[in-house]
């Protein structure tokens, strides 16, 4: 608790501001909230060059040191943004620096598309990692040797830590604070930030409903939100059409045009995806869980789940518990 750990947060032109400022503020809050005779963290902003760094949003940062002059570090945080995702020169610069320094750094971390620099260095080859869901396919195609989990909020693989998009950098920082200073301090920081100390579920619970909602328009968008709130109820075409104030035939036609699938297939997908989240985060019995997502019998639920995910609910839960 009394050791000071030096953390280097890398800034570069067109960095995503929250990727760097979020973890920076979390570690700074830990300094304020931890009990100790000295600061838990020494925080340094590092950059590839001297002078001002302009973030993607226009916020200007002044680095404490250039990368080549950085002192010994306990942890390094590589944020994302178009400056690393789209600039081959920046990516190569950061990757080369990581190759030289990583073996002397206890924790090497990336936030969001900061993985582009870490992946370019080759340090993630053969290990598990994550990134923002919207860029997971691109990362997998560029660096196929990385075992990418597009749903994880953050992943720890030995000394390498990677996180999902933007605000997930705070989740990652909280995990490292808990690792260093204990759960009580991490909880204090989380309460100070008004966030979960450990966010429930994965990032796809946020991305997929929003993507589907964007496909709908007007009354269908409202109906989608209503469906999410009534997964255990009647979600037949007739019930949905009544909510949308349309005839069942007109509703079914508009729904398929908007979502490119039938209402029955769509409802099953919503129910089973939510069931998957419940299996990962709740201890309810399979029977109760089936009823919670609108299945009249546990047998029908098990068959539908196996058809969609290739395993039965009980095995899915056991596999998550083991992991």
Buried (B, 14 or more C-beta within 10 A) or exposed (E): EEEEBBBBBBBBBBBBBBBBBBBBBBBBBBBEBBEBEEBBBBBBBBBBEEEEBBBBEEEEBEBBBEBEEBEEBBBBBBBBBBBBBEBEEBBEBBBBBBEEBBEEBEBBBBBBBBBBBBBBBBBBEEBBBBBBBBBBEBBBEEBEEBBBBBBBBBBBBEBBBBBBBBBBBBBBBBBBBBEBBEBEBBBBBBEBBEBEBBBEBBBBBBBBBEEBBEEBEEBBBBBBEBBEEBBBEEBEBEBBBBBBEBEBEEBBEBBBEBBEBEBEEBBBBBBBBBBBBBBBEEEEEBEEBBBBBBBEEBEEBBEBBBEBBEEBBEEBBEEEEEE
